[in-house]
């Protein structure tokens, strides 16, 4: 995100949502926190509902915002690894709180929690 765009926000929640608000961004951050480093295919397997186009877009936006680091290895076939930056690691408590809230919400609804292990 550039400074010009950041200056257009009306409040801090709007800025946070611009970074976290993508369809799979919080999920990507959660997985990278658990696994430290993941290759593209590993992220895709961890989030099977994400199309390749959407996942690539979300990863590019997170990288542009300074949340994740993309490391490309010059080998054939290309090897790309993703990890959280120091700024990205500051979002982990927020994503963990979202996870906790989600567990509570499933309980409130009286439906089975599809991810009780996290």
N, C-alpha and C positions, 0 to 999 in steps of 0.2 A: 504494500500500500504506500502510496506516495504522500508527502506532506500536504499537498494541495487537497487531495481527497479527505485526509484526516481533518483538515480545517473546515470541511463542509458539514461535519457532524454536529448535531445539536445537543448531544449528551454522550457521556461515557458508555452507556449501555448500547447506544447505536454503534459506536466504534467497536465494542466487544462483539456485537452481533455481526458486524461486517467481516470480522475475522473468523468467528466460530459458526456463523449462521448457515454455512453451506450444508447441503443434504447429508454428506458423510464426513465432514471435517472433524467433528468431535469424536466420531468413531475411529477415524484414522489416528488422531492424537492418542486415544485410549490404547489402541493396538501398539503404536510405537512406544508408548510408555511401558507397556508390559514386555515387549520384545526387544527394546533398545534399537535394533537395526533390522530393517525388513527390506527384502527385494520387492519389486513391483508385483511379481506373481504371488508372493506370500500375502501381500496386502489384498490382492484381488481374491485369493482363496478365503481370506478372513472376512471379507465383505462381499459375499457372492451376489447379493442383490444389486450391487453397483455395476452399471455398464462400464465397459472399458473407457468409453469417451468421458463419462461423468467422473470416473475415478481419476483419470488423467487430468481433467480440469481442476478437480478439487486439490490434487497434489500440487499442480502448478500455482494455484492461488495461495496455498499454504506456504509454498516456497517463496513466492513473491512477497508475502507478508512477513517473512522472516521466522516462521514458526517451525518449519522443517528444513533439513539440509538434504540436498540431493547430491550423491556422489556417483559420478559416471566413471567406470573403468574402461580404458581403451582396449577392449578385447573383442573377439568375435566368437559368438554373438555378444552384443553389448550387455554389460552387467551394470545395473543401477541399484544403489542402496539408498534408503531413506532413514533418517533419524531425526529426533527432536533437537532443536537448537536450545541454547540456554533460555531464550525468550519463550520457546515452545514449552519447555519444562515448567514455566510459571503457570501454564494453563492446566496442568495435571490436577491440582486440587479442585478446579472448577469442573473438569470432566468427571472426576471421581464423585463429586457431589451430585452431578447429573445422574450417574450410575446408581448411587444410593437412592436418589429420589425415584428413579425408574423401578427399582426393586420394591420400594414402598407402594408405588402406584399399582403394580401388578397385584400386590397383596390387597390393596384397597378394592380393586376390581374383582378380586376373588378368582383370578385366573392364574394358571401355572406360569411361573417365571421361566422364560426360555433360556436364561443365562444365569442360573443361580451360583455358578462357580466363580464369577468375577467379583 
